[in-house]
Amino acid sequence: MSATYNFCAGPAMLPQAVMKKAQQELLDWNGQGVSVMELSHRSPEFIALAKQAEADLRELMSIPENYHVLFMHGGGRGQFSAIVNNFLGDNGKALYLVSGQWSASAVVEAKKLAGDDNIDSLNIVEKVDGLNQVVLPELSSIEQDYRYLHYCPNETVDGIEIFEALDSPWPVIADMSSNILSHEIDVSRFGVIYAGAQKNIGPSGLSIAIVRDDLLALPQLTQTSIMDYRLAVKHDSMYNTPPTFAWYLAAEVFAWLKSLGGVKAMSKTNIEKAKMLYDVIDNSPFYTNGVAVNNRSDMNVTFQLTDESLNQQFLDQAKAAGLVALKGHRSVGGMRASIYNAMPLEGVKALVDFMKAFAEKHA
């Protein structure tokens, strides 16, 4: 193969068109004679870039006017603590739904800051016919006064995705680090949506927080200024120097998505990519997947070889064929193909062809 397809879960591949444009503009952005990395974030040129990035994201996600769009520091894990500090002052309580490793990590962080007594958690994944399946609780029957409910719609490590919206009596906060912009959603059903950039938006270090304005009236815990959503709103996400190059790349990704027809068009492609991979897994005794069909992630396709002694051969030969970063997370093993927005259909086709040929060779 002449091309290399990067299936890394994050930092993930960026659109080739965006990378080529960034390469061309690296030393001279927008006719300024300097790189965007060297330009003041308070310059009129960069402020225009920031405003356009927000406008494009609002258009892509149909974000209502009563939501603030914040470009934040710290990635997804940084927002674990920001959520608690921004909304759980005055002994506020919250409910966390646990569907995999990332939502479980959010619970650990929340308890560090708010204390065990103020954080309740529910495991919502059960084994049904030997497969991991999400079983959502009847939330309206829970008699608690929670400030918010937190969950992770797509678990990167476990390959589990929750597609239905939650019917919650409390504001819903969603960690969409690995599925933001992959499918259309109704933003108005969420109190906060946050996402680390390094999967569907841009490079690592940047994160996005979409915050409904009424939540900013909740009491805070003491926290660092750079993670304070109220300060971020007041200073247009520029209370201190932001990660300007990451912001620039995110802006280019948003423009690229719009050029392809937006999230609706991307969703159609993502469904097609995922179906191709799951079809080869389901139709071969050589591969298995441990997630119930209705909860299989469209972004992170996990699978195992029935003969695990062939794992390293699979990885080595895939790499030689230009298919890289297919090793599953160390905690679960097996394989994982992350097929975010930037992964073209051609990359998934190449992986499917390789998987079929490898299975035939070792049958």
ZIHUBEL-V566422 format. One record per backbone hydrogen bond with DSSP energy under -1.0 kcal/mol. CO is the residue of the C=O (numbers start at 1). NH is the residue of the N-H. If there is no record, write none. Layout:
BEGIN
CO;NH, CO;NH
END
This chain:
BEGIN
5;324, 7;338, 15;19, 16;20, 17;21, 18;22, 19;23, 20;24, 21;25, 29;32, 34;29, 35;38, 40;43, 43;47, 44;48, 45;49, 46;50, 47;51, 48;52, 49;53, 50;54, 51;55, 52;56, 53;57, 54;58, 55;59, 56;60, 57;61, 58;63, 64;67, 66;213, 68;211, 70;209, 72;207, 74;78, 75;79, 76;80, 77;81, 78;82, 79;83, 80;84, 81;85, 82;86, 83;87, 84;88, 85;221, 93;147, 94;120, 95;150, 96;122, 98;124, 100;104, 101;105, 102;106, 103;107, 104;108, 105;109, 106;110, 107;111, 108;112, 109;113, 110;114, 111;115, 115;118, 116;119, 118;94, 120;96, 122;98, 124;135, 126;133, 128;131, 131;128, 132;292, 133;126, 137;139, 138;141, 139;142, 142;144, 144;146, 148;95, 149;173, 150;97, 151;175, 153;162, 155;159, 159;297, 160;155, 166;168, 171;149, 172;191, 172;192, 173;151, 174;176, 174;194, 176;179, 176;180, 179;182, 186;189, 187;190, 191;212, 192;174, 193;210, 194;176, 195;208, 197;201, 197;202, 198;12, 206;197, 207;72, 208;195, 209;70, 210;193, 211;68, 212;215, 213;216, 214;217, 215;218, 219;89, 224;227, 225;228, 228;232, 229;233, 230;234, 231;235, 232;237, 233;236, 235;238, 242;244, 243;247, 244;248, 245;249, 246;250, 247;251, 248;252, 249;253, 250;254, 251;255, 252;256, 253;257, 254;258, 255;259, 256;260, 257;262, 258;261, 262;266, 263;267, 264;268, 265;269, 266;270, 267;271, 268;272, 269;273, 270;274, 271;275, 272;276, 273;277, 274;278, 275;279, 276;280, 277;281, 278;282, 279;283, 284;287, 286;306, 288;304, 290;132, 292;295, 293;296, 295;161, 299;339, 301;337, 303;335, 304;288, 307;310, 308;311, 310;314, 311;315, 312;316, 313;317, 314;318, 315;319, 316;320, 317;321, 318;323, 319;322, 322;5, 324;7, 326;336, 329;332, 329;333, 334;328, 335;303, 337;301, 340;343, 344;348, 345;349, 346;350, 347;351, 348;352, 349;353, 350;354, 351;355, 352;356, 353;357, 354;358, 355;359, 356;360, 357;361, 358;362
END
